[in-house]
Amino acid sequence: MSNIVSITDDIYWIGVNDRSTELFEAIWPLPSGVSYNSYLIEDDKVAVIDTVKNTHIDSYLLNIKDLLGEREVDYLIINHIEPDHSGAIKAFKEAYPEITIVGNKKTIGLLEGFYKIVDNVKIIGDGDHLELGEHKLNFHLTPMVHWPETMMTYDSKDKILFSGDAFGGFGTLDGGIFDDEVNIEFYEDEIRRYFSNIIGKYTPMVQRAISKLDGLDIEVVASTHGPIWRDNPQRIIDDYSRWSKQDTEEGVVIVYGSMYGNTEKLVESVARNISKEGIKNIRVYNISTTHVSYIINDIWKYEGLILASCSYNTGIFPPMDYLLRILENKNLKNHSLGIIGSYSWSGGALSRLEDFAAKSGCDFIDPAIEMKCSPDNDDFDDAKLLAKNIAEKLKE
């Protein structure tokens, strides 16, 4: 039996849930899975918006067949051609060979590159529209959210924004698909993790995209991942706006790399002293045992960030360097940053952390601490001062 959900009388969710893929984009963990949302509009003309990953082609096409019977699909609109949304296109075209594929110029170029499809395509520009009958679809190009071809499609009849990856999140849709049918508090954490992991590098582009939506009357936000927002669509728009500005909450994330526990000792002291200064939201992560996906998520949530690392082979501890490179790529800013380096026979950790601090858009909090071998009383005093200074900065 197919899995189809009505959004309106003639618009349907025809997506699928993926509980098998362990790593999204072969990088980011999916302990709660992910949905690939696709939508069908049944009017004088039939349009489908985005497809699904190639691992779910059979169930996806069954959804469409059960809904339409022998009726043909006239248009396939591609808001985003990344393969988790376009993986079914070749099979879709085989099932509906007369279909017209609609996308912007960059989309059509990638369509040829990925799937060698060049026929029956319709190139649209920003502000163009497509008449289906009662439904009129308006196209809004929103490049680099988070690929160069990304766009959104707005149905002016039912005031639904089909937003592509924007306003999406991790997590399968387990029965409920609408924001008023699910525990949205669970999804909020997974949506922010999706944003910080996938979209976070492109925050200025997200701001431009949101500004572009200002004149639209949006009653439903339908992304390609996660819940459909019909009860409170403004909430997800506001969340994305806040995260794209890197607005944060009071709290501190402490990330450390420690081979033999000495750097960890100093981290424990810092955390305790921050707590004594009245900061309640403190998250301490061992970079060797926690996937960076979850660390980045909390960094995006809280203002304070302390990075502590041992040295390794005359440089910084490699797992910490990996985190630093990701944060540099994401243009981290609007944080209060403290750093701790440790060494025994060679340095390297502190200089790399100082380089990161200088390049970032974060406010540096003194003192920068460098510990040799194991912490002594002076190191613990510096840890107490760092805790005091960062707590005071958070309270401003």
ZICORMO-V234428 format. One record per pair of residues at least 24 apart in sequence whose ideal C-beta (glycine too) atoms are under 7 Angstrom apart, sorted by sequence separation. I is the first residue (numbers start at 1). GAP is how many residues later the second one is. D is the distance in Angstrom with one decimal. If there is no record, write none. Layout:
# ZICORMO-V234428
i->{I | I}
gap->{GAP | GAP}
d->{D | D}
This chain:
# ZICORMO-V234428
i->{13 | 14 | 40 | 72 | 75 | 78 | 93 | 142 | 170 | 365 | 14 | 46 | 48 | 74 | 75 | 76 | 77 | 78 | 90 | 169 | 337 | 365 | 13 | 14 | 46 | 72 | 73 | 74 | 76 | 81 | 89 | 168 | 336 | 337 | 12 | 40 | 46 | 47 | 75 | 210 | 252 | 333 | 334 | 335 | 336 | 337 | 338 | 11 | 12 | 46 | 47 | 48 | 49 | 50 | 60 | 86 | 102 | 251 | 295 | 324 | 328 | 332 | 333 | 337 | 344 | 365 | 45 | 50 | 78 | 81 | 250 | 332 | 333 | 336 | 339 | 340 | 341 | 342 | 343 | 344 | 11 | 45 | 47 | 49 | 50 | 53 | 61 | 81 | 210 | 251 | 252 | 253 | 254 | 255 | 256 | 257 | 292 | 296 | 305 | 311 | 331 | 332 | 363 | 10 | 53 | 57 | 83 | 194 | 210 | 250 | 251 | 256 | 257 | 288 | 292 | 305 | 311 | 321 | 328 | 340 | 10 | 249 | 253 | 255 | 287 | 303 | 304 | 305 | 306 | 307 | 308 | 309 | 310 | 311 | 314 | 316 | 317 | 324 | 10 | 52 | 54 | 81 | 287 | 303 | 315 | 316 | 51 | 53 | 54 | 57 | 61 | 206 | 292 | 306 | 314 | 18 | 50 | 51 | 52 | 191 | 311 | 16 | 51 | 52 | 270 | 287 | 311 | 316 | 15 | 18 | 51 | 104 | 207 | 311 | 315 | 18 | 51 | 206 | 311 | 110 | 187 | 310 | 16 | 187 | 255 | 309 | 51 | 203 | 267 | 106 | 107 | 253 | 266 | 16 | 106 | 166 | 203 | 16 | 309 | 104 | 182 | 195 | 253 | 263 | 253 | 263 | 307 | 104 | 263 | 36 | 179 | 191 | 195 | 338 | 14 | 36 | 178 | 179 | 253 | 14 | 177 | 178 | 179 | 180 | 252 | 177 | 179 | 180 | 192 | 251 | 253 | 259 | 146 | 178 | 179 | 249 | 251 | 252 | 253 | 254 | 255 | 256 | 257 | 258 | 338 | 14 | 146 | 178 | 179 | 248 | 249 | 250 | 251 | 256 | 257 | 145 | 167 | 173 | 248 | 249 | 252 | 254 | 336 | 12 | 75 | 161 | 168 | 171 | 248 | 146 | 167 | 168 | 169 | 145 | 161 | 166 | 168 | 169 | 243 | 305 | 336 | 144 | 159 | 163 | 165 | 168 | 336 | 4 | 159 | 160 | 161 | 163 | 165 | 2 | 3 | 145 | 159 | 160 | 161 | 162 | 163 | 164 | 165 | 257 | 2 | 144 | 145 | 159 | 161 | 4 | 143 | 154 | 160 | 257 | 4 | 257 | 2 | 145 | 82 | 80 | 142 | 81 | 255 | 167 | 80 | 142 | 167 | 79 | 79 | 140 | 79 | 167 | 79 | 166 | 266 | 77 | 263 | 263 | 262 | 79 | 80 | 306 | 47 | 79 | 80 | 248 | 304 | 45 | 246 | 248 | 44 | 45 | 246 | 43 | 44 | 43 | 47 | 304 | 41 | 43 | 303 | 43 | 41 | 197 | 197 | 193 | 196 | 200 | 196 | 49 | 193 | 196 | 192 | 266 | 192 | 192 | 266 | 265 | 273 | 277 | 262 | 269 | 273 | 277 | 262 | 279 | 49 | 262 | 266 | 270 | 274 | 278 | 269 | 273 | 277 | 273 | 279 | 270 | 274 | 266 | 270 | 274 | 39 | 201 | 201 | 200 | 201 | 34 | 34 | 35 | 32 | 33 | 34 | 35 | 252 | 32 | 33 | 85 | 30 | 32 | 80 | 250 | 11 | 11 | 8 | 19 | 17 | 17 | 32 | 13 | 28 | 5 | 50 | 39 | 37 | 37 | 37 | 36 | 37 | 35 | 34 | 35 | 7 | 13 | 7 | 29 | 29 | 28}
gap->{24 | 24 | 24 | 24 | 24 | 24 | 24 | 24 | 24 | 24 | 25 | 25 | 25 | 25 | 25 | 25 | 25 | 25 | 25 | 25 | 25 | 25 | 26 | 26 | 26 | 26 | 26 | 26 | 26 | 26 | 26 | 26 | 26 | 26 | 27 | 27 | 27 | 27 | 27 | 27 | 27 | 27 | 27 | 27 | 27 | 27 | 27 | 28 | 28 | 28 | 28 | 28 | 28 | 28 | 28 | 28 | 28 | 28 | 28 | 28 | 28 | 28 | 28 | 28 | 28 | 28 | 29 | 29 | 29 | 29 | 29 | 29 | 29 | 29 | 29 | 29 | 29 | 29 | 29 | 29 | 30 | 30 | 30 | 30 | 30 | 30 | 30 | 30 | 30 | 30 | 30 | 30 | 30 | 30 | 30 | 30 | 30 | 30 | 30 | 30 | 30 | 30 | 30 | 31 | 31 | 31 | 31 | 31 | 31 | 31 | 31 | 31 | 31 | 31 | 31 | 31 | 31 | 31 | 31 | 31 | 32 | 32 | 32 | 32 | 32 | 32 | 32 | 32 | 32 | 32 | 32 | 32 | 32 | 32 | 32 | 32 | 32 | 32 | 33 | 33 | 33 | 33 | 33 | 33 | 33 | 33 | 34 | 34 | 34 | 34 | 34 | 34 | 34 | 34 | 34 | 35 | 35 | 35 | 35 | 35 | 35 | 36 | 36 | 36 | 36 | 36 | 36 | 36 | 37 | 37 | 37 | 37 | 37 | 37 | 37 | 38 | 38 | 38 | 38 | 39 | 39 | 39 | 40 | 40 | 40 | 40 | 41 | 41 | 41 | 42 | 42 | 42 | 42 | 43 | 43 | 43 | 43 | 44 | 44 | 45 | 45 | 45 | 45 | 45 | 46 | 46 | 46 | 47 | 47 | 48 | 48 | 48 | 48 | 48 | 49 | 49 | 49 | 49 | 49 | 50 | 50 | 50 | 50 | 50 | 50 | 51 | 51 | 51 | 51 | 51 | 51 | 51 | 52 | 52 | 52 | 52 | 52 | 52 | 52 | 52 | 52 | 52 | 52 | 52 | 52 | 53 | 53 | 53 | 53 | 53 | 53 | 53 | 53 | 53 | 53 | 54 | 54 | 54 | 54 | 54 | 54 | 54 | 54 | 55 | 55 | 55 | 55 | 55 | 55 | 56 | 56 | 56 | 56 | 57 | 57 | 57 | 57 | 57 | 57 | 57 | 57 | 58 | 58 | 58 | 58 | 58 | 58 | 59 | 59 | 59 | 59 | 59 | 59 | 60 | 60 | 60 | 60 | 60 | 60 | 60 | 60 | 60 | 60 | 60 | 61 | 61 | 61 | 61 | 61 | 62 | 62 | 62 | 62 | 62 | 63 | 63 | 64 | 64 | 65 | 67 | 67 | 68 | 68 | 69 | 70 | 70 | 70 | 71 | 72 | 72 | 73 | 73 | 74 | 74 | 74 | 76 | 77 | 79 | 80 | 83 | 84 | 84 | 85 | 85 | 85 | 86 | 86 | 87 | 87 | 87 | 88 | 88 | 88 | 89 | 89 | 90 | 90 | 90 | 91 | 91 | 91 | 92 | 94 | 96 | 99 | 100 | 100 | 100 | 101 | 104 | 104 | 104 | 105 | 105 | 108 | 109 | 109 | 110 | 110 | 110 | 111 | 111 | 111 | 111 | 112 | 112 | 113 | 113 | 113 | 113 | 113 | 113 | 114 | 114 | 114 | 115 | 115 | 116 | 116 | 117 | 117 | 117 | 123 | 128 | 129 | 130 | 130 | 136 | 137 | 137 | 138 | 138 | 138 | 138 | 138 | 139 | 139 | 139 | 140 | 140 | 144 | 144 | 147 | 149 | 150 | 153 | 155 | 156 | 158 | 164 | 169 | 172 | 174 | 183 | 185 | 186 | 187 | 188 | 188 | 190 | 191 | 191 | 213 | 215 | 221 | 262 | 264 | 265}
d->{6.4 | 5.1 | 6.6 | 5.9 | 6.9 | 6.8 | 6.6 | 6.7 | 4.7 | 5.1 | 6.7 | 6.5 | 5.6 | 6.8 | 5.3 | 5.0 | 4.6 | 4.2 | 5.3 | 4.4 | 4.0 | 4.8 | 6.1 | 5.1 | 7.0 | 6.4 | 5.4 | 6.6 | 6.8 | 5.4 | 5.6 | 6.1 | 6.8 | 6.6 | 6.7 | 6.3 | 4.9 | 6.5 | 5.4 | 6.5 | 6.0 | 6.9 | 6.8 | 4.4 | 5.0 | 5.6 | 4.6 | 6.5 | 4.8 | 5.1 | 4.2 | 5.2 | 4.7 | 6.5 | 5.4 | 6.7 | 6.6 | 6.7 | 6.6 | 7.0 | 6.7 | 5.4 | 2.8 | 6.2 | 6.8 | 6.0 | 4.2 | 5.5 | 5.1 | 4.8 | 6.8 | 6.6 | 6.4 | 5.4 | 5.3 | 4.4 | 4.9 | 4.3 | 6.1 | 5.0 | 5.2 | 6.5 | 5.9 | 6.4 | 6.6 | 6.8 | 6.5 | 6.2 | 6.7 | 2.9 | 5.2 | 4.8 | 4.7 | 4.8 | 6.4 | 4.7 | 6.7 | 6.7 | 4.8 | 6.9 | 6.9 | 6.4 | 6.8 | 6.5 | 4.6 | 4.8 | 6.8 | 6.7 | 5.3 | 6.4 | 6.7 | 6.6 | 6.4 | 5.5 | 5.3 | 7.0 | 6.7 | 6.6 | 6.4 | 6.9 | 4.7 | 6.9 | 7.0 | 5.5 | 4.5 | 5.8 | 5.1 | 5.2 | 4.2 | 5.4 | 3.7 | 6.1 | 4.8 | 4.2 | 4.7 | 5.6 | 6.6 | 4.9 | 6.3 | 6.9 | 3.3 | 6.8 | 5.3 | 5.7 | 4.3 | 4.6 | 6.2 | 4.5 | 6.3 | 4.8 | 5.7 | 6.1 | 6.0 | 6.9 | 5.0 | 6.5 | 4.7 | 5.9 | 6.4 | 6.0 | 6.1 | 5.1 | 6.7 | 5.2 | 6.2 | 6.0 | 5.7 | 4.0 | 6.4 | 6.9 | 3.9 | 5.8 | 5.3 | 4.2 | 6.5 | 6.7 | 5.7 | 3.8 | 4.2 | 6.0 | 6.2 | 5.9 | 4.2 | 5.8 | 5.7 | 4.5 | 5.8 | 4.2 | 5.1 | 5.3 | 4.3 | 7.0 | 6.6 | 5.7 | 3.8 | 6.2 | 6.6 | 5.6 | 6.6 | 6.0 | 5.7 | 6.6 | 4.9 | 5.4 | 5.2 | 6.8 | 5.8 | 5.8 | 5.0 | 6.0 | 4.9 | 6.9 | 5.1 | 5.0 | 4.2 | 6.5 | 6.3 | 7.0 | 5.3 | 6.0 | 6.4 | 5.2 | 4.7 | 6.8 | 6.1 | 5.6 | 6.5 | 3.9 | 6.4 | 3.4 | 6.7 | 5.6 | 6.0 | 5.2 | 5.1 | 5.9 | 6.8 | 3.3 | 5.3 | 4.5 | 5.5 | 4.1 | 4.4 | 5.8 | 5.4 | 6.7 | 5.0 | 6.9 | 6.2 | 6.5 | 5.7 | 6.4 | 6.3 | 6.8 | 5.8 | 6.6 | 5.1 | 6.7 | 5.7 | 6.9 | 6.4 | 6.9 | 5.6 | 6.2 | 6.9 | 6.8 | 3.8 | 6.1 | 4.0 | 5.2 | 4.6 | 5.7 | 5.9 | 5.9 | 4.9 | 6.6 | 3.4 | 3.7 | 6.2 | 7.0 | 4.6 | 4.9 | 5.2 | 5.7 | 6.8 | 4.9 | 6.4 | 5.5 | 6.1 | 6.9 | 6.9 | 6.7 | 5.5 | 5.1 | 6.3 | 5.2 | 4.0 | 4.3 | 5.2 | 5.1 | 5.0 | 5.6 | 6.7 | 3.7 | 4.5 | 4.1 | 5.7 | 6.8 | 6.8 | 6.7 | 6.7 | 5.8 | 5.7 | 5.7 | 5.5 | 4.3 | 3.9 | 5.1 | 6.0 | 6.4 | 3.9 | 6.0 | 6.5 | 4.7 | 5.1 | 6.5 | 6.8 | 6.8 | 5.5 | 5.8 | 6.3 | 5.8 | 5.9 | 6.8 | 6.0 | 5.7 | 6.9 | 4.7 | 6.3 | 6.2 | 4.3 | 6.9 | 5.7 | 3.8 | 5.5 | 6.4 | 5.3 | 4.4 | 5.5 | 6.9 | 6.2 | 6.2 | 4.3 | 4.0 | 3.1 | 3.8 | 7.0 | 5.6 | 6.1 | 5.7 | 5.7 | 4.9 | 5.6 | 5.4 | 6.0 | 6.3 | 4.9 | 6.6 | 5.2 | 5.9 | 4.0 | 3.9 | 5.8 | 6.0 | 6.2 | 6.6 | 4.8 | 5.4 | 6.5 | 6.1 | 6.7 | 5.5 | 4.8 | 6.0 | 4.5 | 5.2 | 4.9 | 6.6 | 5.9 | 4.7 | 4.5 | 6.8 | 4.5 | 3.4 | 3.4 | 6.9 | 6.3 | 6.1 | 6.7 | 5.4 | 5.1 | 5.6 | 6.0 | 5.9 | 4.8 | 4.6 | 6.5 | 5.4 | 6.8 | 5.4 | 6.5 | 6.6 | 6.5 | 4.7 | 6.4 | 4.6 | 3.7 | 5.4 | 6.3 | 6.4 | 6.3 | 5.1 | 6.3 | 6.7 | 5.1 | 5.9 | 4.1 | 6.0 | 6.3 | 5.7 | 4.9 | 5.4 | 5.5 | 6.0 | 6.8 | 6.4 | 5.0 | 6.7 | 6.4 | 5.9 | 5.9 | 6.4 | 6.8 | 6.7 | 6.7 | 5.4 | 5.6 | 4.8}
